[in-house]
Amino acid sequence: MNNNPQPQGPENPPPPRNNWSKSFVVWMAIIFGLVLFVQVLSPADPNADATKIGYSEFMEKVDAGEVKAVNIATGNSGNASISGTYNEGDETFTTVAPAGTNVADRLVEAGVDVQAREEEQGSIWQYLLLQSLPFILILGISFFIIRQMQKNAGGGAMGFGKSKARMLTENRQKVTFEDVAGIDEAREELQEIVEFLKDPNKFARLGGQIPKGALLVGSPGTGKTLLARAIAGEAGVPFFTISGSDFVEMFVGVGASRVRDMFEQAKKNAPCIVFIDEIDAVGRHRGAGLGNGNDEREQTLNQLLVEMDGFEANEGIIIIAATNRPDVLDPALLRPGRFDRQVVVPRPDIEGREKILQVHMRKVPLAPDVDARVIARGTPGFSGADLANLVNEAALMAARKGKRLVAMSEFEEAKDKVMMGAERRSMVMTEDEKKMTAYHEAGHAIVALHEPASDPIHKATIIPRGRALGMVMRLPERDNYSYHRDKMHANMAVAMGGRVAEEIIFGYDKVSSGASGDIQYATKLARDMVTQWGMSDEMGPIQYEEQQGETFLGYSQSQGMNVSQETARKIDAEIRKLVETGYDRAKQVLTDHGDELETLAQALLEYETLSGDEIKTVLAGGEIDRGGPTGPVIPAAGSSIPKAGKRKPGGIGGPATA
């Protein structure tokens, strides 16, 4: 499955840019223009550098004959503004004569050169502009801030309740069924929706109605979102996408308003597809929360139920939702007329994994030795996202090595990294720790080889990977959908093999804590056999442990066992009996094949990592050929490698015994 974004071009325009910086520059230019405009209208003061003196001081200087010339300007208030110069120097002065003072005659008598003028008065508009400029600036800045907040909130002052659904048209990031592989059954089941969107009359002629909604159920990474986009791409209709968490807000009624707005947008673009990802965020079982249930999430769910099957028919609107928790959904969502069709999107089998790998390998330059079938056989339980991550990791490894092509060796390294974790070669281990780890992992491997029901060994290593100091990885020969009793007993024996090897080689007092994960795995397996799968002769085919259930707080956890104390003691005894039986089987195997344990442990100390075939060669007395690379390393020449993604931890493939 191809999760990589489409290249940008005429048919795939880039997403719209954020105009925040552009708006900020525009508003700053407007403010600068207003300030400049005011500066132009404001008259320049010719006496800005003159010394201000009092009127009495001015008359004293006039009487003393120190004043040379003055300029008198009379204003509307009657006061006279006087500016002038002295007889000596270039210093100028200003003062104000009170109204009614006959200052001009007195200056003339003193021999001062007197000039008179009227004081220039600004217009009423200029006065109003100067007085209102601060308020204009405050309002402008406030309007700019509010506008940006409305944009970030999604749609204006009244847009708080608007839908956050994003519409992808058919020409943008188009995905078709060619990009979806490994889930043929789910794709065929949804093909009918595509035909309806292309030709609705084909079904209407016979009185048939297309399902209003389809619920895609599957584990994370199986391609539910990609499958929904492929339906829209094949039908050539608008595709609205939204997450279930986008409806839920802290304010009651906002989610319901967003649901109404989303359906209004869909009606305007019908026929179209509305895809709700992680619908369990809003569609959880009503009444599971605290209080009377009249909260925001439940009102949002009620509005969604009404829109999907209310009095008004939503013709041409197909609702597709995805979840990996169908057990927590409200029953009203799953009834006919709403999500009529539930489509299971499973993890792909070997054929599906091969097709998925071929889809992701299209953009990667491959060496001639790469075989998608071999990689698919060695990756049981991988989802589409896991396989995409594997191809990406292989491409990155080849790039780090400076290669032009991605070879099979990079895919093997990437598979080990995804399955067992990255190697921690920088971790410092003492010789005693390495020796104990080697015998521990050799114990797992020897028991696995001599247990007929055990899966074949893929690889054994004493190099720390992930959280383990060493690991034995087993891979099944084919995809397994159920486990038999003999296989479970074999897995418990293999899990106890490391602990038994430590006890045989180093003694009872030197047993380490390295088998904690193995003991946890064996105990859980034994408990499931007794309490859920009815594989205990003493307890019989009865289920004692209840299934996972939802508590009143909304969290899912085990309800425990509703049994008597006597029955609980019997269950504990049966669990211990199964684990001890596995311990005894592992001890018997390692006691009978102590020479093989020693040989394999020494080989692990020498080579650190051995494949399944190399383990068989070592035990058969053969030599391991660790030749160098078959050819020179060719430096990369501008090869483009996609960005690596993260894979969530999880149990994939056969049991990894640490």
KOLDRENPA-624660 format. One record per residue (C-alpha): residue in one letter; residue number from 0; x, y, z. Coordinates in Angstrom, 3 decimals, padded with zeros to 6 digits. Layout:
   residuo   num         c1         c2         c3
         A   NUM          X          Y          Z
...
This chain:
   residuo   num         c1         c2         c3
         M     0    000.000    000.000    000.000
         N     1    001.359    003.352   -000.998
         N     2    001.193    005.882    001.795
         N     3    003.674    008.303    000.230
         P     4    002.268    011.701   -000.805
         Q     5    001.855    012.452   -004.493
         P     6    004.354    014.835   -006.123
         Q     7    003.243    018.428   -006.462
         G     8    002.453    019.685   -009.921
         P     9   -000.357    021.135   -012.018
         E    10   -002.684    018.316   -011.003
         N    11   -001.471    018.255   -007.417
         P    12   -001.075    021.863   -006.259
         P    13    000.803    022.505   -003.031
         P    14   -001.261    023.127    000.079
         P    15   -002.221    026.762    000.772
         R    16    000.373    028.753    002.647
         N    17   -000.243    030.525    005.910
         N    18   -000.941    034.220    005.172
         W    19   -000.224    035.399    008.712
         S    20    003.085    037.050    007.800
         K    21    001.553    038.623    004.686
         S    22   -001.330    040.182    006.681
         F    23    001.102    041.441    009.284
         V    24    003.187    043.226    006.655
         V    25    000.059    044.794    005.128
         W    26   -001.114    046.154    008.460
         M    27    002.313    047.520    009.305
         A    28    002.366    049.315    005.938
         I    29   -001.065    050.828    006.650
         I    30    000.034    052.093    010.074
         F    31    003.235    053.532    008.623
         G    32    001.202    055.310    005.919
         L    33   -001.142    056.870    008.503
         V    34    001.755    058.182    010.555
         L    35    003.403    059.601    007.444
         F    36    000.125    061.216    006.394
         V    37   -000.230    062.957    009.752
         Q    38    003.327    064.185    009.596
         V    39    002.662    065.728    006.191
         L    40   -000.526    067.470    007.375
         S    41    001.052    068.771    010.574
         P    42    002.564    072.266    009.924
         A    43    006.236    072.633    010.625
         D    44    007.048    074.897    013.578
         P    45    009.667    077.483    012.484
         N    46    010.422    078.353    016.108
         A    47    011.119    074.816    017.264
         D    48    014.733    075.718    018.205
         A    49    013.931    079.134    019.825
         T    50    014.338    079.811    023.555
         K    51    011.072    080.285    025.433
         I    52    011.035    083.275    027.831
         G    53    008.371    084.932    029.941
         Y    54    006.535    088.096    028.897
         S    55    008.000    090.153    031.753
         E    56    011.528    089.098    030.874
         F    57    010.773    089.972    027.259
         M    58    009.665    093.526    028.160
         E    59    012.738    094.010    030.338
         K    60    014.981    093.145    027.398
         V    61    012.973    095.494    025.168
         D    62    013.427    098.351    027.632
         A    63    017.138    097.524    027.822
         G    64    017.441    097.738    024.027
         E    65    018.532    094.106    023.597
         V    66    015.757    093.115    021.170
         K    67    016.398    093.645    017.490
         A    68    013.258    092.432    015.686
         V    69    010.080    090.567    016.501
         N    70    007.299    088.789    014.635
         I    71    003.829    089.033    016.194
         A    72    001.123    086.455    015.294
         T    73   -002.365    086.983    016.682
         G    74   -004.616    083.962    017.241
         N    75   -008.346    083.494    017.737
         S    76   -007.991    083.531    021.532
         G    77   -006.564    087.105    021.503
         N    78   -003.141    086.079    022.778
         A    79   -000.198    087.156    020.667
         S    80    002.648    084.789    019.880
         I    81    005.903    086.738    019.695
         S    82    009.140    085.463    018.210
         G    83    012.241    087.485    017.602
         T    84    016.023    087.940    017.674
         Y    85    018.473    089.840    019.846
         N    86    020.834    092.605    018.805
         E    87    023.844    090.475    019.550
         G    88    024.225    086.890    018.337
         D    89    021.914    084.640    016.365
         E    90    019.890    083.444    019.326
         T    91    016.132    083.532    018.885
         F    92    013.345    083.570    021.450
         T    93    009.591    083.134    021.732
         T    94    006.996    084.378    024.185
         V    95    003.255    084.969    024.462
         A    96    001.655    088.358    025.137
         P    97   -001.644    088.328    027.026
         A    98   -004.797    089.447    025.250
         G    99   -005.535    093.177    025.394
         T   100   -001.886    094.159    025.792
         N   101   -000.812    096.950    023.424
         V   102    002.608    095.469    022.923
         A   103    003.114    096.656    019.336
         D   104    003.172    100.387    020.170
         R   105    005.624    099.866    022.983
         L   106    007.959    097.895    020.731
         V   107    007.860    100.593    018.070
         E   108    008.713    103.258    020.665
         A   109    011.710    101.144    021.732
         G   110    012.989    101.008    018.155
         V   111    012.282    097.316    017.586
         D   112    011.580    096.137    014.058
         V   113    007.987    094.835    014.307
         Q   114    006.255    092.515    011.807
         A   115    002.694    091.279    012.237
         R   116    000.932    088.184    010.800
         E   117   -002.136    086.051    011.452
         E   118   -001.579    082.631    013.035
         E   119   -002.410    079.812    010.587
         Q   120   -005.349    077.676    011.731
         G   121   -005.808    074.039    010.568
         S   122   -009.095    072.807    009.126
         I   123   -011.666    070.987    011.200
         W   124   -010.927    067.734    009.315
         Q   125   -007.241    067.976    010.110
         Y   126   -008.089    068.530    013.752
         L   127   -010.422    065.551    013.842
         L   128   -007.866    063.326    012.119
         L   129   -005.150    064.243    014.580
         Q   130   -007.442    063.634    017.540
         S   131   -008.780    060.279    016.263
         L   132   -005.467    058.810    015.067
         P   133   -004.710    056.929    018.345
         F   134   -008.147    055.321    018.305
         I   135   -007.734    054.311    014.652
         L   136   -004.418    052.621    015.457
         I   137   -005.896    050.754    018.448
         L   138   -008.904    049.557    016.445
         G   139   -006.700    048.457    013.554
         I   140   -004.383    046.417    015.752
         S   141   -007.349    044.849    017.591
         F   142   -009.031    043.942    014.315
         F   143   -005.829    042.304    013.064
         I   144   -005.423    040.199    016.224
         I   145   -009.079    039.098    016.239
         R   146   -008.897    038.170    012.571
         Q   147   -005.874    035.953    013.132
         M   148   -007.553    034.252    016.099
         Q   149   -010.631    033.577    014.003
         K   150   -008.537    032.048    011.240
         N   151   -006.799    029.728    013.692
         A   152   -010.134    028.825    015.322
         G   153   -011.494    027.820    011.947
         G   154   -013.862    030.115    010.216
         G   155   -014.580    033.557    011.570
         A   156   -016.335    034.978    014.565
         M   157   -019.267    032.557    014.215
         G   158   -017.108    029.687    013.001
         F   159   -016.464    027.962    016.327
         G   160   -019.098    025.375    015.510
         K   161   -018.037    024.932    011.902
         S   162   -016.863    021.566    010.667
         K   163   -013.135    020.881    010.499
         A   164   -013.523    018.390    007.667
         R   165   -010.978    018.806    004.869
         M   166   -012.050    018.129    001.309
         L   167   -009.692    016.371   -001.094
         T   168   -010.751    016.673   -004.713
         E   169   -010.113    013.974   -007.277
         N   170   -007.118    015.808   -008.750
         R   171   -005.249    016.211   -005.489
         Q   172   -003.301    013.316   -004.000
         K   173   -005.389    010.859   -005.967
         V   174   -005.255    007.277   -004.791
         T   175   -006.802    004.347   -006.656
         F   176   -007.196    000.642   -006.062
         E   177   -003.855    000.119   -007.830
         D   178   -002.191    001.653   -004.768
         V   179   -004.039   -000.750   -002.445
         A   180   -002.768   -004.319   -002.248
         G   181   -003.062   -007.269    000.068
         I   182   -006.699   -006.719    001.096
         D   183   -008.509   -007.981   -001.982
         E   184   -011.630   -009.163   -000.131
         A   185   -012.188   -005.794    001.519
         R   186   -011.560   -004.021   -001.766
         E   187   -014.080   -006.177   -003.606
         E   188   -016.691   -005.584   -000.923
         L   189   -016.323   -001.828   -001.317
         Q   190   -016.283   -001.950   -005.112
         E   191   -020.078   -001.794   -005.018
         I   192   -019.917    001.664   -003.435
         V   193   -017.739    002.869   -006.293
         E   194   -020.223    001.552   -008.847
         F   195   -023.090    003.275   -007.041
         L   196   -021.304    006.631   -007.010
         K   197   -020.581    006.301   -010.722
         D   198   -024.047    005.073   -011.756
         P   199   -026.737    005.354   -009.027
         N   200   -029.540    004.428   -011.460
         K   201   -028.088    000.951   -011.887
         F   202   -029.281    000.027   -008.390
         A   203   -032.377    002.259   -008.288
         R   204   -033.953    000.474   -011.263
         L   205   -034.330   -002.699   -009.212
         G   206   -035.369   -000.925   -006.037
         G   207   -032.041   -001.474   -004.316
         Q   208   -030.449    001.019   -001.974
         I   209   -026.755    001.341   -001.457
         P   210   -025.599    001.054    002.188
         K   211   -025.435    004.478    003.781
         G   212   -022.323    003.691    005.722
         A   213   -019.414    001.275    005.783
         L   214   -017.336    000.619    008.886
         L   215   -013.736   -000.437    008.269
         V   216   -012.465   -002.563    011.148
         G   217   -008.856   -003.619    011.415
         S   218   -005.613   -003.389    013.322
         P   219   -003.527   -000.200    013.108
         G   220   -001.552    000.058    009.884
         T   221   -003.679   -002.297    007.784
         G   222   -004.695    000.427    005.321
         K   223   -008.191    001.541    006.345
         T   224   -007.632    005.220    005.519
         L   225   -005.886    004.375    002.258
         L   226   -008.760    002.120    001.245
         A   227   -011.295    004.907    001.859
         R   228   -009.252    007.337   -000.238
         A   229   -009.003    004.750   -002.989
         I   230   -012.806    004.516   -003.116
         A   231   -013.028    008.279   -003.623
         G   232   -010.245    008.169   -006.216
         E   233   -011.928    005.394   -008.198
         A   234   -015.352    007.049   -008.088
         G   235   -013.964    010.503   -008.922
         V   236   -016.006    012.296   -006.245
         P   237   -015.064    014.768   -003.481
         F   238   -013.630    013.187   -000.357
         F   239   -014.175    014.771    003.070
         T   240   -011.893    013.537    005.815
         I   241   -012.140    014.259    009.528
         S   242   -011.070    012.613    012.770
         G   243   -013.518    011.618    015.457
         S   244   -011.654    013.741    017.995
         D   245   -012.286    016.890    015.879
         F   246   -015.935    016.823    016.917
         V   247   -015.355    016.766    020.657
         E   248   -014.824    020.069    022.466
         M   249   -015.123    021.193    026.062
         F   250   -018.243    023.259    025.246
         V   251   -021.518    021.358    025.044
         G   252   -023.183    021.625    021.650
         V   253   -020.102    022.450    019.593
         G   254   -019.615    018.877    018.388
         A   255   -023.246    018.580    017.319
         S   256   -022.964    021.868    015.437
         R   257   -019.883    020.595    013.626
         V   258   -021.693    017.419    012.641
         R   259   -024.552    019.447    011.142
         D   260   -022.159    021.708    009.285
         M   261   -020.199    018.742    007.921
         F   262   -023.324    017.184    006.465
         E   263   -024.384    020.540    005.006
         Q   264   -021.051    020.765    003.192
         A   265   -021.417    017.176    002.014
         K   266   -024.914    017.852    000.617
         K   267   -023.575    020.765   -001.433
         N   268   -020.901    018.490   -002.966
         A   269   -023.008    015.310   -003.337
         P   270   -022.314    012.697   -004.463
         C   271   -019.336    012.505   -002.139
         I   272   -017.665    010.412    000.543
         V   273   -017.314    011.471    004.185
         F   274   -014.537    009.580    005.973
         I   275   -014.443    009.663    009.797
         D   276   -011.203    008.241    011.142
         E   277   -011.045    006.827    014.680
         I   278   -014.806    007.047    015.085
         D   279   -014.567    005.377    018.498
         A   280   -013.462    008.783    019.872
         V   281   -017.019    010.060    019.419
         G   282   -019.028    006.868    018.929
         R   283   -018.343    005.093    022.219
         H   284   -021.168    003.346    024.012
         R   285   -023.533    005.876    025.597
         G   286   -023.975    005.674    029.331
         A   287   -020.405    004.526    029.954
         G   288   -019.345    007.865    031.413
         L   289   -019.982    009.539    034.757
         G   290   -023.101    011.628    035.382
         N   291   -026.405    011.430    033.561
         G   292   -024.845    011.004    030.126
         N   293   -025.905    014.454    028.853
         D   294   -022.373    015.473    027.982
         E   295   -020.745    016.840    024.881
         R   296   -019.622    013.513    023.415
         E   297   -023.019    011.899    023.705
         Q   298   -024.787    014.921    022.187
         T   299   -022.359    014.761    019.284
         L   300   -023.103    011.064    018.828
         N   301   -026.846    011.732    018.938
         Q   302   -026.527    014.344    016.203
         L   303   -024.449    011.964    014.096
         L   304   -027.106    009.256    014.450
         V   305   -029.839    011.680    013.381
         E   306   -027.906    012.919    010.357
         M   307   -027.148    009.389    009.180
         D   308   -030.718    008.143    009.468
         G   309   -033.099    010.993    010.262
         F   310   -036.231    012.319    008.602
         E   311   -034.225    013.868    005.775
         A   312   -032.524    011.477    003.369
         N   313   -028.892    012.247    002.556
         E   314   -028.859    011.079   -001.037
         G   315   -025.454    010.563   -002.550
         I   316   -023.534    010.841    000.721
         I   317   -021.586    007.735    001.696
         I   318   -020.226    007.632    005.254
         I   319   -017.087    005.548    005.737
         A   320   -015.600    005.217    009.209
         A   321   -012.529    003.423    010.522
         T   322   -011.749    002.004    013.935
         N   323   -009.649   -000.651    015.596
         R   324   -012.010   -000.855    018.593
         P   325   -015.417   -002.003    017.276
         D   326   -016.269   -003.485    020.671
         V   327   -016.704   -000.050    022.296
         L   328   -019.013    001.441    019.635
         D   329   -022.612    002.258    020.447
         P   330   -025.058   -000.350    019.078
         A   331   -027.132    002.391    017.453
         L   332   -024.243    003.136    015.107
         L   333   -024.106   -000.439    013.873
         R   334   -027.781   -001.042    013.160
         P   335   -029.110   -001.269    009.574
         G   336   -029.673    002.146    008.043
         R   337   -026.481    003.592    009.453
         F   338   -023.302    001.544    009.234
         D   339   -024.989   -001.260    007.352
         R   340   -021.784   -002.897    006.245
         Q   341   -018.824   -003.813    008.390
         V   342   -015.696   -004.527    006.369
         V   343   -012.850   -006.284    008.136
         V   344   -009.431   -005.125    006.969
         P   345   -007.118   -007.901    008.200
         R   346   -003.384   -008.208    008.256
         P   347   -002.300   -009.517    004.851
         D   348   -001.310   -013.109    004.194
         I   349    001.825   -014.086    002.283
         E   350    000.232   -013.313   -001.097
         G   351   -000.950   -009.941    000.143
         R   352    002.420   -009.099    001.680
         E   353    004.142   -009.836   -001.607
         K   354    001.784   -007.485   -003.469
         I   355    002.220   -004.770   -000.843
         L   356    005.994   -005.044   -001.059
         Q   357    005.826   -004.743   -004.836
         V   358    003.779   -001.543   -004.492
         H   359    006.305    000.045   -002.126
         M   360    009.299   -001.169   -004.108
         R   361    008.242    000.779   -007.211
         K   362    010.023    003.904   -006.016
         V   363    013.131    002.103   -004.763
         P   364    015.993    001.082   -007.100
         L   365    016.381   -002.646   -006.487
         A   366    019.318   -004.965   -007.022
         P   367    018.730   -008.116   -009.120
         D   368    018.887   -010.395   -006.060
         V   369    015.832   -008.868   -004.331
         D   370    012.936   -011.316   -004.147
         A   371    009.680   -009.939   -002.742
         R   372    008.356   -013.483   -002.231
         V   373    011.227   -014.397    000.107
         I   374    010.761   -011.189    002.112
         A   375    007.007   -011.803    002.354
         R   376    007.598   -015.351    003.608
         G   377    009.848   -014.030    006.385
         T   378    007.470   -011.326    007.603
         P   379    004.350   -013.096    008.927
         G   380    001.962   -010.840    010.775
         F   381    003.294   -007.643    009.218
         S   382    000.727   -004.992    008.332
         G   383    000.932   -002.722    005.322
         A   384    002.504    000.046    007.415
         D   385    005.101   -002.405    008.775
         L   386    006.055   -003.464    005.246
         A   387    006.298    000.157    004.120
         N   388    008.602    000.806    007.075
         L   389    010.701   -002.241    006.189
         V   390    011.229   -001.046    002.588
         N   391    012.066    002.422    003.840
         E   392    014.599    001.122    006.385
         A   393    016.272   -000.978    003.695
         A   394    016.565    002.068    001.426
         L   395    018.080    004.125    004.251
         M   396    020.615    001.404    005.052
         A   397    021.683    001.218    001.407
         A   398    022.056    005.004    001.326
         R   399    024.231    004.987    004.449
         K   400    026.475    002.393    002.828
         G   401    026.787    004.529   -000.320
         K   402    025.067    002.097   -002.665
         R   403    023.096    002.904   -005.791
         L   404    020.810   -000.115   -005.475
         V   405    019.023   -001.698   -002.508
         A   406    020.104   -005.324   -002.239
         M   407    018.615   -008.315   -000.459
         S   408    021.123   -007.932    002.370
         E   409    019.672   -004.524    003.264
         F   410    016.178   -005.993    003.355
         E   411    017.371   -008.744    005.712
         E   412    019.017   -006.197    007.992
         A   413    015.910   -004.036    007.920
         K   414    013.735   -007.033    008.761
         D   415    015.898   -007.873    011.776
         K   416    015.804   -004.251    012.915
         V   417    012.008   -004.057    012.650
         M   418    011.457   -007.449    014.308
         M   419    014.120   -007.489    017.003
         G   420    015.132   -003.844    017.367
         A   421    018.297   -001.992    016.479
         E   422    021.652   -003.442    017.479
         R   423    023.295   -001.825    020.501
         R   424    026.922   -002.604    019.718
         S   425    028.102    000.313    021.843
         M   426    026.764   -001.395    024.988
         V   427    029.650   -002.598    027.152
         M   428    029.255   -006.174    028.428
         T   429    031.753   -008.096    030.526
         E   430    033.030   -011.451    029.357
         D   431    030.970   -013.224    032.041
         E   432    027.801   -011.471    030.856
         K   433    028.506   -012.354    027.229
         K   434    029.172   -015.954    028.179
         M   435    025.938   -016.234    030.192
         T   436    023.976   -014.620    027.351
         A   437    025.494   -017.050    024.835
         Y   438    024.504   -020.119    026.866
         H   439    021.073   -018.613    027.578
         E   440    020.309   -018.081    023.871
         A   441    021.861   -021.424    022.952
         G   442    019.487   -023.093    025.421
         H   443    016.486   -021.524    023.646
         A   444    017.797   -022.586    020.246
         I   445    018.606   -026.225    021.182
         V   446    015.167   -026.758    022.740
         A   447    013.510   -025.208    019.673
         L   448    015.438   -027.552    017.364
         H   449    014.365   -030.641    019.303
         E   450    010.707   -029.696    019.784
         P   451    008.883   -030.955    016.677
         A   452    005.987   -028.479    017.047
         S   453    008.255   -025.457    017.419
         D   454    008.706   -022.937    014.596
         P   455    012.029   -022.971    012.715
         I   456    014.782   -020.705    013.998
         H   457    015.316   -017.594    011.906
         K   458    018.274   -016.093    013.745
         A   459    020.089   -016.185    017.086
         T   460    022.211   -013.328    018.378
         I   461    023.962   -012.225    021.544
         I   462    024.219   -008.624    020.336
         P   463    021.913   -006.476    022.473
         R   464    018.818   -005.507    020.497
         G   465    016.066   -003.300    021.828
         R   466    015.649   -004.088    025.533
         A   467    017.144   -007.606    025.364
         L   468    020.772   -008.651    025.768
         G   469    020.273   -011.411    023.215
         M   470    017.505   -013.014    021.220
         V   471    016.413   -016.124    019.342
         M   472    013.911   -015.309    016.612
         R   473    011.671   -018.043    015.246
         L   474    009.519   -017.676    012.147
         P   475    006.641   -019.956    011.150
         E   476    006.803   -021.687    007.799
         R   477    003.340   -020.380    006.913
         D   478    000.765   -017.961    008.296
         N   479   -000.881   -019.322    011.434
         Y   480   -004.402   -018.338    012.410
         S   481   -004.722   -020.677    015.381
         Y   482   -002.367   -022.579    017.683
         H   483   -002.591   -026.211    018.742
         R   484   -001.957   -027.686    022.139
         D   485    001.342   -029.314    021.156
         K   486    002.654   -026.010    019.796
         M   487    001.791   -024.224    023.020
         H   488    003.616   -026.834    025.094
         A   489    006.588   -026.531    022.740
         N   490    006.619   -022.728    023.082
         M   491    006.626   -023.010    026.887
         A   492    009.526   -025.435    026.744
         V   493    011.486   -023.135    024.423
         A   494    010.772   -020.181    026.708
         M   495    012.184   -022.047    029.712
         G   496    015.239   -023.254    027.766
         G   497    017.337   -020.183    028.581
         R   498    016.746   -020.469    032.339
         V   499    017.493   -024.203    032.311
         A   500    020.749   -023.671    030.353
         E   501    021.961   -021.134    032.899
         E   502    021.215   -023.550    035.746
         I   503    022.974   -026.497    034.040
         I   504    026.119   -024.578    033.079
         F   505    026.592   -022.080    035.919
         G   506    024.758   -023.743    038.793
         Y   507    021.635   -023.008    040.817
         D   508    023.079   -019.982    042.647
         K   509    024.292   -018.273    039.449
         V   510    020.943   -018.148    037.674
         S   511    020.351   -014.568    036.457
         S   512    017.275   -012.382    036.016
         G   513    017.586   -012.545    032.236
         A   514    014.702   -015.023    031.986
         S   515    012.086   -012.638    033.408
         G   516    010.508   -012.017    030.008
         D   517    010.507   -015.751    029.235
         I   518    008.799   -016.560    032.553
         Q   519    006.196   -013.866    031.950
         Y   520    005.442   -015.248    028.478
         A   521    005.162   -018.850    029.707
         T   522    002.929   -017.885    032.652
         K   523    000.539   -015.883    030.487
         L   524    000.347   -018.671    027.929
         A   525   -000.411   -021.226    030.640
         R   526   -003.077   -018.976    032.194
         D   527   -004.823   -018.529    028.836
         M   528   -004.736   -022.282    028.251
         V   529   -006.415   -022.937    031.591
         T   530   -008.879   -020.057    031.925
         Q   531   -009.887   -019.261    028.339
         W   532   -009.051   -022.060    025.937
         G   533   -010.134   -025.071    027.997
         M   534   -006.809   -026.931    027.610
         S   535   -006.573   -028.271    031.153
         D   536   -007.792   -031.778    031.910
         E   537   -008.357   -030.865    035.546
         M   538   -010.421   -027.729    034.892
         G   539   -012.192   -028.906    031.762
         P   540   -013.415   -026.918    028.717
         I   541   -014.809   -024.028    030.757
         Q   542   -014.016   -020.315    030.551
         Y   543   -013.073   -018.998    033.981
         E   544   -011.662   -015.596    033.091
         E   545   -014.092   -013.042    031.697
         Q   546   -013.314   -011.115    028.567
         Q   547   -012.062   -007.571    028.468
         G   548   -014.799   -005.168    029.543
         E   549   -015.380   -001.427    029.807
         T   550   -015.543    000.047    033.277
         F   551   -017.630    003.034    034.313
         L   552   -014.637    005.330    033.773
         G   553   -014.414    004.383    030.121
         Y   554   -011.216    002.360    030.383
         S   555   -011.022   -001.209    029.149
         Q   556   -009.556   -003.730    031.549
         S   557   -010.021   -007.307    032.657
         Q   558   -012.972   -008.067    034.887
         G   559   -011.056   -010.846    036.659
         M   560   -012.328   -014.319    037.507
         N   561   -015.701   -014.823    039.147
         V   562   -014.844   -018.154    040.765
         S   563   -014.711   -019.646    044.236
         Q   564   -011.525   -019.786    046.264
         E   565   -011.253   -023.521    045.755
         T   566   -011.538   -023.162    041.983
         A   567   -008.981   -020.318    042.020
         R   568   -006.520   -022.586    043.884
         K   569   -007.032   -025.306    041.284
         I   570   -006.444   -022.817    038.473
         D   571   -003.194   -021.637    040.079
         A   572   -002.101   -025.242    040.496
         E   573   -002.833   -026.033    036.848
         I   574   -000.926   -022.956    035.658
         R   575    002.082   -023.960    037.729
         K   576    001.816   -027.525    036.487
         L   577    001.899   -026.411    032.817
         V   578    004.880   -024.098    033.318
         E   579    006.802   -026.726    035.304
         T   580    006.042   -029.280    032.588
         G   581    007.660   -026.950    030.060
         Y   582    010.608   -026.507    032.410
         D   583    011.044   -030.276    032.744
         R   584    010.823   -030.784    028.952
         A   585    013.494   -028.135    028.380
         K   586    015.722   -029.671    031.068
         Q   587    015.387   -033.112    029.524
         V   588    016.340   -031.832    026.057
         L   589    019.367   -029.879    027.268
         T   590    020.539   -032.748    029.469
         D   591    020.385   -035.170    026.553
         H   592    022.073   -032.725    024.133
         G   593    024.606   -030.992    026.367
         D   594    027.303   -031.257    023.696
         E   595    025.138   -029.327    021.228
         L   596    024.519   -026.660    023.869
         E   597    028.249   -026.219    024.384
         T   598    029.007   -026.163    020.636
         L   599    026.345   -023.588    019.824
         A   600    027.271   -021.342    022.769
         Q   601    030.917   -021.255    021.660
         A   602    029.834   -020.442    018.099
         L   603    027.703   -017.553    019.353
         L   604    030.626   -016.220    021.356
         E   605    032.749   -016.322    018.214
         Y   606    030.296   -015.048    015.570
         E   607    027.770   -013.204    017.822
         T   608    024.961   -013.721    015.269
         L   609    023.967   -016.946    013.522
         S   610    021.166   -017.634    011.091
         G   611    019.010   -020.740    011.266
         D   612    020.981   -022.491    008.521
         E   613    024.290   -021.557    010.160
         I   614    023.104   -023.049    013.461
         K   615    022.370   -026.336    011.716
         T   616    025.775   -026.204    010.013
         V   617    027.572   -025.628    013.332
         L   618    025.763   -028.492    015.059
         A   619    026.546   -030.770    012.114
         G   620    030.269   -030.015    012.494
         G   621    030.547   -027.848    009.386
         E   622    032.366   -024.561    008.854
         I   623    030.639   -021.198    008.522
         D   624    031.625   -019.201    005.453
         R   625    031.614   -015.502    006.313
         G   626    033.064   -014.111    003.096
         G   627    033.288   -010.398    002.356
         P   628    031.062   -008.469   -000.055
         T   629    030.741   -009.945   -003.528
         G   630    031.623   -006.720   -005.258
         P   631    032.860   -003.183   -004.692
         V   632    030.605   -000.675   -003.012
         I   633    029.304    001.838   -005.558
         P   634    028.784    005.344   -004.181
         A   635    025.306    006.757   -004.395
         A   636    024.645    009.295   -007.116
         G   637    021.834    011.592   -006.070
         S   638    019.423    008.835   -005.117
         S   639    016.302    010.047   -003.323
         I   640    015.401    008.056   -000.225
         P   641    012.024    008.544    001.460
         K   642    011.853    009.678    005.041
         A   643    011.827    006.938    007.667
         G   644    008.707    006.321    009.671
         K   645    008.265    004.976    013.179
         R   646    006.833    001.580    013.906
         K   647    004.985    000.986    017.112
         P   648    006.231   -001.924    019.189
         G   649    004.192   -005.092    018.949
         G   650    004.441   -008.845    018.672
         I   651    005.057   -009.710    015.022
         G   652    005.856   -013.055    013.540
         G   653    006.900   -016.015    015.620
         P   654    007.885   -015.778    019.282
         A   655    011.107   -013.920    019.939
         T   656    012.748   -015.513    022.948
         A   657    015.101   -013.168    024.757
